[in-house]
Amino acid sequence: MDDAPGPLLVGYGNSLREDDGVGWHAAAALAVDPRFARCTVRQEFQLLPELAADVAMAGRVVLIDARAAYDVPPGTLSWRTVAPEPRGTGFSSHHVTPEALLALTLQLYGAAPPTVLVEVATRHFGEGVASLTAPVAAALPAVADLVARVLSNPTRRTPEPTL
């Protein structure tokens, strides 16, 4: 039996502001995808300091969010390794960066697991609309595939680029 801590997948964003909710929708899709049966999947409106306890208990963390981008087409995926960064990132109860969350986790629990941030490019953050635009919704299967690649190679912090 494997006692290693499982991965934590956190999709976050405001599901009532068009594509800002892509992380929320991605988490819903990951939660029913059999490839992620051993993962803890969370849907959050935003990163909060309270997540530090869950992050500390995870073997790996994948965060999924929208990224306002006008230099690439909507639905374009990007990813990066996240490292704890206590200085210059700051946080409050209304805004916690991935770097600040890991720094808090490190400070409170003495360790922070390898973490990757997956971002989906978008341009639409309208209020009161609970659905994703077509190009961002079409990217959801690619988000799941990217998360699967991140988790399939535990020795790499980031996945190989897609050609």
PEGI-V514965 format. One line per field, one symbol per residue. ss: DSSP state (A for helix, B for strand, O for the rest). A space follows every 50 residues. Layout:
ss->???
This chain:
ss->OOOOOOOBBBBBOOOOBAAAAAAAAAAAAAAOOAAAOOOBBBBBOOOOAA AAAAAAAOOBBBBBBBBBOOOOOOOOBBBBBBOOOOOOOOBBOOBBOAAA AAAAAAAAAOOOOBBBBBBBBBOOOOOOBOOOOAAAAAOAAAAAAAAAAA AAOOOOOOOOOOO
